[in-house]
Amino acid sequence: MTNSWTIGDFTITQVVEMAIEVGELDGLIKEATPEAVKDIGWLYPDYATESGQTLWSVHSYVVDTGAAVVLVDTGCGNHKHIPLVPAWSDMNTSYLERLAEAGYAPEQIDYVVATHLHFDHVGWNTVLRNRHWEPTFPNARYCVVKDEFEYFLGLAEGKPLSEHADADLRLQTRFLFEESIDPCVDAGLLDLVPMNHLVCEGVRYTSTPGHTQFHHSLTIESQGEVGFITGDFIHHPIQIARPSWSSQSDWDRGISAERRREFLEYVADGDVLLFGTHFAGHSVGRIVSDDNTFKFVAV
């Protein structure tokens, strides 16, 4: 089933790559123990199981402005090397078929936008044909924030970086560049863009650091209506109820929590439509106040 929403004159469509197996990401948010999860009643049944395990999804959003088609985050991809999560290596999903069911052929995509350079956000940038990686979207400009690109390129090349640049992440990033980024560079399709870059009319990068140093979400604006595609700025809906709970994979968990709280306070009880990049089930909704914190109300 294809789910779509509107922001003014724009249509935003979700394309699911996979539902993550229950338990596979247990511990990613260390405070999210089963008891703590069950204490937040609204998480069940879309975002947590009855026993208190968090639920996750990997999916993309297609933003169709009428003048341009923008694909935001491309998931893990097929046949990729993913040593950080071995179960996701060498997958063979029907992502492109689902994209077609949503009404879009690869040739129709004008922009491919990465919120950040983690493997589960750039995998479908390329496909394997005759043992060679080729850009999946031959007519698209692939957009990556320049500072994000340079940091992860340095990580892949072994340059001294932050304390988070461990050997496992370096290996994963080398595979990411070889399989999902370099073929787009070689084809002349990659654009390195500045922070808060306007991708096209009505679609702009919005700096949301913390998960990575130069992580960006996407703000969508049309006819006075606003949408916000999270990337991993809000990794799971539990972080709406508990903004201080950051992902173990965050570059800086303190910055992530601080910026998340500021954002939630700003949009709470307003009309901004939030599109959760890893939210399972009903992944689109609004932020509302809930005593001294917030909750997510799906639409």
Solvent accessible surface area in square Angstrom, and as a share of the most:
residue,aa,sasa,rsa
1,M,222,0.99
2,T,57,0.33
3,N,62,0.32
4,S,60,0.39
5,W,42,0.15
6,T,90,0.52
7,I,4,0.02
8,G,24,0.24
9,D,98,0.51
10,F,18,0.08
11,T,50,0.29
12,I,0,0.00
13,T,4,0.02
14,Q,15,0.07
15,V,3,0.02
16,V,55,0.31
17,E,1,0.01
18,M,30,0.14
19,A,85,0.66
20,I,11,0.05
21,E,129,0.58
22,V,75,0.43
23,G,29,0.28
24,E,59,0.26
25,L,32,0.16
26,D,76,0.39
27,G,51,0.49
28,L,35,0.18
29,I,6,0.03
30,K,130,0.55
31,E,59,0.27
32,A,20,0.15
33,T,63,0.36
34,P,60,0.38
35,E,122,0.55
36,A,25,0.20
37,V,2,0.01
38,K,113,0.48
39,D,107,0.56
40,I,10,0.05
41,G,59,0.57
42,W,50,0.18
43,L,1,0.00
44,Y,114,0.43
45,P,86,0.54
46,D,34,0.18
47,Y,9,0.04
48,A,2,0.01
49,T,33,0.19
50,E,132,0.59
51,S,68,0.44
52,G,1,0.01
53,Q,55,0.24
54,T,13,0.08
55,L,34,0.17
56,W,9,0.03
57,S,9,0.06
58,V,1,0.01
59,H,3,0.02
60,S,1,0.00
61,Y,2,0.01
62,V,0,0.00
63,V,0,0.00
64,D,34,0.18
65,T,18,0.11
66,G,74,0.71
67,A,102,0.79
68,A,11,0.08
69,V,18,0.11
70,V,0,0.00
71,L,0,0.00
72,V,1,0.01
73,D,3,0.01
74,T,0,0.00
75,G,1,0.01
76,C,1,0.01
77,G,0,0.00
78,N,17,0.09
79,H,70,0.31
80,K,9,0.04
81,H,101,0.45
82,I,2,0.01
83,P,52,0.33
84,L,75,0.37
85,V,29,0.17
86,P,100,0.63
87,A,73,0.57
88,W,13,0.04
89,S,37,0.24
90,D,102,0.53
91,M,24,0.11
92,N,124,0.64
93,T,31,0.18
94,S,50,0.32
95,Y,0,0.00
96,L,43,0.21
97,E,101,0.45
98,R,88,0.32
99,L,0,0.00
100,A,62,0.48
101,E,125,0.56
102,A,20,0.16
103,G,49,0.47
104,Y,24,0.09
105,A,40,0.31
106,P,33,0.21
107,E,96,0.43
108,Q,92,0.41
109,I,0,0.00
110,D,53,0.28
111,Y,54,0.20
112,V,4,0.02
113,V,0,0.00
114,A,7,0.06
115,T,2,0.01
116,H,1,0.00
117,L,2,0.01
118,H,28,0.13
119,F,28,0.12
120,D,18,0.10
121,H,2,0.01
122,V,1,0.01
123,G,1,0.01
124,W,9,0.03
125,N,6,0.03
126,T,1,0.01
127,V,17,0.10
128,L,70,0.35
129,R,112,0.41
130,N,138,0.71
131,R,220,0.80
132,H,127,0.57
133,W,55,0.19
134,E,65,0.29
135,P,24,0.15
136,T,3,0.02
137,F,0,0.00
138,P,66,0.42
139,N,93,0.48
140,A,0,0.00
141,R,85,0.31
142,Y,3,0.01
143,C,4,0.03
144,V,4,0.02
145,V,4,0.02
146,K,95,0.40
147,D,50,0.26
148,E,2,0.01
149,F,23,0.09
150,E,82,0.37
151,Y,35,0.13
152,F,5,0.02
153,L,58,0.29
154,G,3,0.03
155,L,0,0.00
156,A,11,0.09
157,E,103,0.46
158,G,38,0.37
159,K,107,0.46
160,P,128,0.80
161,L,63,0.31
162,S,33,0.21
163,E,152,0.68
164,H,61,0.27
165,A,14,0.11
166,D,80,0.42
167,A,78,0.61
168,D,92,0.48
169,L,37,0.19
170,R,38,0.14
171,L,77,0.38
172,Q,6,0.02
173,T,3,0.02
174,R,97,0.35
175,F,50,0.21
176,L,9,0.04
177,F,8,0.03
178,E,101,0.45
179,E,10,0.04
180,S,4,0.03
181,I,1,0.00
182,D,54,0.28
183,P,17,0.11
184,C,1,0.01
185,V,65,0.37
186,D,120,0.62
187,A,54,0.42
188,G,47,0.45
189,L,24,0.12
190,L,29,0.15
191,D,44,0.23
192,L,71,0.35
193,V,9,0.05
194,P,88,0.55
195,M,82,0.37
196,N,82,0.42
197,H,50,0.22
198,L,96,0.48
199,V,10,0.06
200,C,20,0.12
201,E,142,0.64
202,G,14,0.13
203,V,0,0.00
204,R,88,0.32
205,Y,0,0.00
206,T,32,0.19
207,S,17,0.11
208,T,6,0.03
209,P,23,0.14
210,G,0,0.00
211,H,5,0.02
212,T,4,0.02
213,Q,65,0.29
214,F,42,0.17
215,H,0,0.00
216,H,0,0.00
217,S,0,0.00
218,L,0,0.00
219,T,9,0.05
220,I,0,0.00
221,E,74,0.33
222,S,11,0.07
223,Q,137,0.61
224,G,82,0.79
225,E,87,0.39
226,V,44,0.26
227,G,0,0.00
228,F,9,0.04
229,I,1,0.00
230,T,0,0.00
231,G,0,0.00
232,D,5,0.02
233,F,5,0.02
234,I,0,0.00
235,H,13,0.06
236,H,0,0.00
237,P,0,0.00
238,I,0,0.00
239,Q,1,0.00
240,I,0,0.00
241,A,3,0.02
242,R,71,0.26
243,P,6,0.04
244,S,80,0.52
245,W,41,0.14
246,S,7,0.05
247,S,0,0.00
248,Q,78,0.35
249,S,52,0.34
250,D,3,0.02
251,W,52,0.18
252,D,47,0.24
253,R,104,0.38
254,G,50,0.49
255,I,60,0.31
256,S,3,0.02
257,A,17,0.13
258,E,105,0.47
259,R,85,0.31
260,R,1,0.01
261,R,85,0.31
262,E,85,0.38
263,F,30,0.13
264,L,0,0.00
265,E,104,0.46
266,Y,188,0.71
267,V,11,0.06
268,A,20,0.16
269,D,96,0.50
270,G,33,0.31
271,D,119,0.62
272,V,34,0.19
273,L,9,0.04
274,L,1,0.01
275,F,0,0.00
276,G,0,0.00
277,T,4,0.02
278,H,5,0.02
279,F,1,0.00
280,A,11,0.08
281,G,54,0.52
282,H,112,0.50
283,S,1,0.01
284,V,1,0.00
285,G,0,0.00
286,R,83,0.30
287,I,4,0.02
288,V,43,0.25
289,S,59,0.38
290,D,49,0.25
291,D,143,0.74
292,N,145,0.74
293,T,27,0.16
294,F,14,0.06
295,K,59,0.25
296,F,8,0.03
297,V,66,0.38
298,A,41,0.32
299,V,83,0.48
